[in-house]
Amino acid sequence: VQLQASGGGLVQPGDSLTLSCKTSKYIVDYYPIGWFRQLPGKEREGVACVSGLGNKFYRDSVEGRFIISRHLAENAVYLQMRNLTPEDAALYYCAADFTAAGQPDCLLVSQSYSTWGQGTEVTVSS
């Protein structure tokens, strides 16, 4: 398994949750890693990504509430989610884009990512 997502759970609206994506040093050092989410019957949508150079990009609806961070020493990428709403509830995935090693940008487009971890479920409900 090259990427392993974890940290999902049941929270109330307004709560915070941090997801983690553990991977190999080879991947986290050079390749963009993105967080995506998906509801049943819906398209997988990009939430946030961090490029091979450490630049970060966010979906508009999570800007200011979510923070993606890359921790090279831990071979991990985290997604801190704050002020969660029911609209944030979904199955969250992390993925690596092997076409953009060492690039300044990353894309929030699932087709760009070829290697996916298993999902971790986030439920937001009162």
C-alpha positions in Angstrom: 0.0 0.0 0.0 1.6 3.2 -1.1 -0.8 5.6 0.6 -2.8 5.0 3.7 -5.5 7.5 4.8 -6.9 7.5 8.3 -8.5 9.8 10.9 -12.1 9.9 9.8 -14.9 9.8 12.3 -18.2 11.1 13.5 -18.2 14.8 14.5 -20.7 17.5 15.2 -21.1 20.6 13.0 -18.5 23.1 14.0 -16.0 20.5 15.2 -12.6 19.9 13.9 -10.9 16.7 12.6 -7.5 15.9 11.2 -7.0 13.3 8.5 -3.6 11.7 7.9 -2.1 10.2 4.8 0.9 8.1 5.4 3.1 7.2 2.5 6.7 6.5 1.5 9.5 9.0 1.6 9.9 8.6 -2.1 6.4 9.8 -2.7 6.1 12.6 -0.1 9.4 14.2 -1.0 8.7 14.7 -4.7 5.1 14.2 -5.8 2.0 16.2 -5.3 -0.4 14.7 -2.8 -4.1 15.6 -2.9 -7.0 15.0 -0.7 -10.3 14.2 -2.4 -13.8 13.4 -1.2 -16.7 11.5 -2.6 -20.3 10.9 -1.8 -22.2 7.9 -3.1 -23.3 8.5 -6.7 -21.3 11.7 -6.9 -18.1 12.6 -8.7 -14.9 12.6 -6.6 -13.9 16.2 -5.9 -10.6 17.7 -5.0 -10.4 19.3 -1.6 -6.7 20.3 -1.2 -3.4 19.4 -2.6 0.3 20.1 -1.8 2.7 20.2 -4.7 6.1 18.6 -4.9 7.6 21.9 -3.9 5.3 22.3 -1.0 2.8 24.8 -2.5 -0.8 24.4 -1.3 -4.1 24.7 -3.2 -7.6 24.5 -1.9 -11.1 24.1 -3.1 -13.0 27.3 -2.7 -15.5 25.9 -0.2 -12.8 24.8 2.2 -10.4 27.7 1.9 -9.8 29.2 5.3 -11.2 26.2 7.1 -9.0 23.3 5.9 -5.2 23.2 6.1 -3.1 20.7 4.2 0.4 20.2 5.5 3.3 18.0 4.4 5.6 16.5 7.1 8.6 15.1 5.3 10.1 13.6 8.5 6.9 11.6 9.1 6.4 10.7 5.4 2.9 12.1 5.8 0.4 14.7 4.6 -2.3 15.9 7.0 -5.6 17.6 6.3 -6.7 19.7 9.3 -10.4 20.4 8.9 -12.1 23.0 11.1 -15.6 24.3 11.4 -17.0 21.2 9.7 -20.4 21.3 8.2 -22.7 18.5 7.0 -21.7 19.4 3.5 -18.1 18.2 4.3 -19.3 14.7 5.1 -17.9 12.2 2.6 -15.4 9.4 2.1 -12.0 11.1 2.0 -9.1 9.8 -0.1 -5.5 10.8 -0.5 -3.7 10.3 -3.7 -0.4 10.9 -5.4 0.2 12.5 -8.8 3.2 10.8 -10.4 3.2 13.1 -13.5 4.3 16.2 -11.6 7.4 15.4 -9.6 9.0 18.6 -8.2 6.6 20.9 -9.8 5.3 24.1 -8.1 1.7 23.4 -8.8 -0.8 20.6 -8.1 -4.2 20.0 -9.5 -7.5 19.3 -7.8 -8.5 17.0 -10.6 -8.8 13.3 -9.7 -7.8 12.2 -13.2 -4.3 13.6 -12.6 -3.7 11.2 -9.7 -2.8 7.6 -10.4 -2.2 6.1 -7.0 -4.9 6.2 -4.3 -5.1 5.2 -0.7 -8.2 3.6 0.8 -10.9 6.1 1.9 -11.6 7.3 5.4 -15.1 8.2 6.3 -16.0 11.6 7.7 -19.5 12.0 9.1 -20.8 15.4 10.3 -24.0 15.2 12.2 -25.7 16.6 15.3 
